[in-house]
Amino acid sequence: MTIYVVGHKNPDTDSIGSAVGYAWLLRERDGVSAVAARAGSINAQSRFALDYFGVPAPVLLEDAAPRFASVARHIEPLSPDTPLYAAWQLSAKEQRAAPIVDADGRPVGLVTGQSVFAYLSQRLDMTYAVFGKLINVPCGEACERDVPRFPATDRISDHREVAIRDQRDDFWVVDGEGRYVGICKRADMLRPPHLKLVLVDHNEASQAVNGLAEAELLEVLDHHRIGTISTTMPINFHVDVVGSCATLVSERMRIARLTPTPEIAGMLLSGILSDTLLFNSPTTTPRDRASAMWLAWHAFGVEGAEQKLQEFGEALLRAGADISGRSAEDIVRADLKEFEAGATRFGISQVEVTNFATIYHRMPEIRQALQHLQEQRSLHFAALMITDIVENNSLLVCTGEPRYLERMPFSRKGQGVWEMPGVVSRKKQLLPTLLGVLQG
């Protein structure tokens, strides 16, 4: 069965690169069917890296809950004027109800033992009727027509109560236009197959793909604080203090004595350079630098690798720092992460610029977008960390309940704006500071 390797919602370049790299590692090392996935849209920086190295975007996995498509069984349907004996034979062969559909592929009814018995008992004299006549009536007349229909893309859990209350064993599965896809049984809905997931670059349920609780979580590989994910069975869980999750993936490749392709090495390198701000973030460790150099050798070749790493890293950061064509809503949501500190729920987004002047004139619309985000997500406060990747400083824009804004431990620069000299890391510098204030 396929294993989906997926990063957090609103994926950044480390999340994308780690998913691509770790899926490759699982295929090469373990021989499993692993697929790189993403839980949201691709940002400009990640798109730059994917295009640069010619790597297809990971598949979009917005929800991991089982869908009706996973339990639908397609049985070749019959037309309503087909003799009943054909439906009888089909049902016996498939050990399922026989689906009857019209010329447009839309469900008409299901032929079941109960529907045949109901038809014959109400319309024919069973004592004197000729058997051949009984089984030659059009099956469209002997089918059950009021069977519930479930869209193939719907979550099974959203409709399970309907099936439990219904006396039937068989149900329709249809496409978005109401056409026949297959049929499913009640037992299928009660015990659907679960998607197998490996999480990279996060370990908090609030940041994970929707439907995580209905999936089978196999492993977590991360470099952030330990969050709120719980499991019913033991899993592989590895969190380490490095600047990038891609570093952990590359180290596992070296342990397995695997040589990544230039494309895979390039995506992992992009993750490291992005998360460490080309080694300028305080989260950077010697392990990040060593992994980046190893990956650069495989991505660009050994000769001139250090210079090519520097040039590519600068281009990568510039690609993520161009906000000229982005809306305020996109800016505050593209790299959003939500956190909890006791009863307080808050969100922090981060955007990179090459100069504060490129965004400072947009502060009113930024604050409005943050306020909309806060209200929509029911957060106590929402913040945007604006990081100047040239000067290595940040601004914090925040909206929310006054009691939280009044406690911000930074120098106020304007309405809802604070200066954070030398602060560039949300994970290592800003988040611990805010958690300390909230929990203190």
Secondary structure, 3 states (H helix, E strand, C coil): CCEEEECCCCCCHHHHHHHHHHHHHHHHHHCCCEEEEECCCCCHHHHHHHHHHCCCCCEECCECCCEHHHCCECCCCECCCCEHHHHHHHHHHHCCCEEEECCCCCEEEEECHHHHHHHHHHHCCCCCCCHHHHCCCEHHHCCECCCCEEECCCEHHHCHHHHHHCCCCEEEEECCCCCEEEEEEHHHHHCCCCCEEEEECCCCHHHCCECHHHCEEEEEEECCCCCCCCCCCCCEEEECCCCCHHHHHHHHHHHCCCCCCHHHHHHHHHHHHHHCCCCCCCCCCHHHHHHHHHHHHHHHCCCCHHHHHHHHHHHHHHHHHCCCCCCHHHHHHCCCEEEEECCEEEEEEEEEECCCHHHHCCHHHHHHHHHHHHHHHCCCEEEEEEEECCCCEEEEEEEECHHHHCCCCCEEEECCEEEECCCCCHHHHHHHHHHHHHHC
